[in-house]
Amino acid sequence: MQYLNKIAENAPGTIKFFKADLLDEGSYAEAMAGCQVVFHTASPFKIDVVDPQKELIDPAQLGTRNVLNEVNRTPAVKRVVLTSSCAAIYGDNADLKKTPNGIFTEDIWNTSSSLEHQPYSYSKTLAEKEAWKINEKQTRWDLVTINPTLVIGPGINPHATSESFKLIKQLGDGSMKSGAPRLGFGVVDVRDLAEAHFKAAFIPEAQGRYIISGHNTDFPSMAETLIDKFGNDYPIPRKVMPKWLVWLV
């Protein structure tokens, strides 16, 4: 928490810390009391899971339900900003068939993911649908959802860990010594995403879902940006993994 306190020293207002558990109903009551805006920023993002129901689905769906049920019990709250994901909009190419002119929009929902296939994407879809379901049953507070692509950028401390950091580390730890797979995806800088959350909270006209993405890239392109600065010290991949090898992997 020392890094958060250091940030707070140079910011207006005060920062307070509360103990809560996504799966413990009522545990957010103290933190939420008197607040007009609530940010429900994320549920667990894990690639390697043993029990997807316990590790991904329950924290995402039940956690969202618990947070928003507390919002319903907190009269001061006027708006909720939920961090969803583009994973709630599309899972794989099967969802592309529903898009207008091959372009994903905020009107599209992921229908291809399941508990067995892309459980993380499934968890984000269930969580956001749960949020809209709860929101539609009342009229006191608005719901705005932020649907980012892969989030990258600096952490609040030099030892930050997350799945996105792991992806970047794989570019320099030898995991891609056979070449970087040309897998395309959208990315957004975490600082731009933070600004999007702020605007979603405090611009009165903000409503509905918002896809947040900076640009499209792939692993070879990301590796290329790292070579000049880190290429002499780390095994940054300098070639593209052949498609046949990608399929084998």
C-alpha positions, 0 to 999 in steps of 0.5 A: 500500500506504500505505493498508493500512499505515495501517489496520494501524497501528490493528489487532492483529497485523501485515500482510505483503505478498507478490507473486503472480499468479492465473495463476502456479501456486505463486505463493501458497505463501509467502503461504499457509505456516502459515495456517489460514484462506485468503480468496480474495476476488475475480476481475476484475470488468469490464463492457467486455472485448475478450476475455472468456476471457482477461480474465474466465474464465481469472483466475476459473476458473484463478485459483481452481484455482491458489489451491485447489491451493496450499491442498491443498499447505498442511497448516495450512489448515483453512478457505477463504472464497471470494468468489463472487457472486450472479451465480453464482446467477442471470444473467437472468430465465431462472433465475427459473423454477427458483426456489421461489416466485420467490425465489432461494436458495443452492441455485440455480445460474446456468444462463443465462450463457455466454461470449457472454452475460453473461461476467462472471456465467459466470466467477463461476459457473465459478469457484465450481463449480471451488472446490466440485469441488476441495473435495469431493475432500478432507476436511482443509479446509472451503469457505464461499462468500460470494455478494454482490449489488452491493457499494458503500461507501467504498474504503480510499483516496480514489482507489479505482477499481472497476466499482462506483465507476464505476456510482456516478460515472455518476450524476453525470458526465452519463451519465444526463442522459436519465434513470436507468433503473429497473433493479432490483438488490440492493446490500450495503455493503462493510463488512457484506460484510467482516463476513460474510467474517470470520464465515464464517472463524471461526464453526465452524458456517458452511458452504456458500453464503451470499447477502449482500444489504442491500436492493433498489434501482434507479438512480433511488432511488440518484440520489435519495439523492445529490441533497440533497448533490451535486445543485447541483454534479453533473448527478444525474438527476432523472427516470426514463428511459422504458422504450422508451429503455432498450430502445433503449439 
